[in-house]
Amino acid sequence: MKRFVFLFAGIVFPLTGLGEIPVHRFAEAPHYYWTQQPSDAFAQWLAKTRSGPAPVGAQDEKTQLTSLLKSLGIPESSQLLVYSATSFQSGLILPSNPRAIYFNEESYVGFVPRGRLEVSSVDPVLGPVFYLVRPGADGRMEATRSERCMNCHAGRASSGVPGFVAESVIATASSGASLDGFRRELTGHTIPLSERFGGWHVTGAHAAGKHLGNLLGAGIDGGYNRIPNPPGSRFDWNFYPVKTSDLFAHLLLEHQIGFHNLVTLGLYRTRDALAAGGGSVRSEDRPVLDEIAWSVVRYLLFAKEAALPEGGVEPDTALKQAFLSRRRAGPSGLALRDLELGTRMFKHRCSYMIYTRGFSSLPLEMKRRVLQGLSLALREEGAPPEFSYLPAAEKREIRMILRETGIFP
């Protein structure tokens, strides 16, 4: 099959999707994943607490959780509940004892009642770093980096580099074990909602909908029956800070982990190329970097974003307020966090994740490719046809926002 490409400013951008990429040896040179000292948001917070007063104290586990979330700037309203036994703490995760996940754009916290706290935080050099956390005897948090997490978090879903995974399964009521799986090894906002949320709770207006949330499976000969699992029917909400697992939080989480995985892939592949070329990118390595950069461009601009439910999405009020509180606007008053939520997530289809440390710290050889690709895609005339879903007015507003907030010159 012929492979079509086009040129812009000396860069080749493929029009195909990312091809097969071999498993990556991220622990070795030039990356040294396990031996480099992380500087992610959680690592920075942890370092500060070691010399200051105890930030947690000998409190109950729910209070410890909320204290940690507050310290990391993570809203409680971001809570998502998953009851399929897919974490390394799978022995504790049940429909009667769901695991909760909380997040902002840089850090993610996992909480299982009667289990250990888990933190994954995105480092600008290493990508996602995974920690197991518990309060020490003096009330300060003690954290260890988890190698076990990498059994799942450095697999095919993230092209072999450290990354995030979100599974969708039909789980059993007795153990949370998986009877069936969907969207295998895929992450991101392009996945149809009909294939998402299996093994997860969904609350609010869309608790029942054309998705796989709030369902369990009962095995029968040759298959299984699906049975309802309404939020709160098998567990006590009082173990958790809030009583939500909102659809909008699901949409945000899926969008963010897809972004992180692509950016981390770009980070590692660029470092590989620079090491192989002695500090510059060889001609034979350019096509791989070009292809990854173009995939980041398409993702940033929400190409092929999955359709929202008919009638749109109305977020939980506290979650909406928390999300918009981090809105970054310039003189025009426009921002990438402005919501649409009728037919798509955002009014201006360019991701707010472009402001994260992971993106801003990308090697110049990758970041330059992405920004030039964005500039090309946002042309009102002469842009690649695949971006025709973006009206001229929306492109103008996106360019204005990117200029006003320092992304474009």
Buried (B, 14 or more C-beta within 10 A) or exposed (E): EEEEBEEBEEBBBBBEEBEEBEEBEBBEEEBEBEEEEBBBBBBEBBEEBEEEEEBBEEEEBBEBBBBBBEBBBBBBBBBBBBBBBBBBBBEBBBBBBBBBBBBBBBBBBBBBBEBBBBBBBBBBBBBBBBBBBBBEEEBBBBBEBBEEBBEBBBBBBBBBBBBBBBBBBBBBBEBBBBBBBBBEEBBBBBBEBBBBBBBBBBBBBBBEBEBBBBBBBEEEEEEBEBEEBEBBEBBEEEBBBBEBBBBBBBBBBBBBBBBBBBBBBBBBBBBBBBEEBEEEBEEEBBEBBBBBBBBBBBBBBBBEBBEBEEEEBBBBEBBBEBBEEBEEBBEEEBBBBBBBBEEBBBBBBBBBBBBBBBBEBBBEBBBBBBBBBBBBBBBEEEBBEEBEBBEEEBBEBBBBBBEBBEBBE
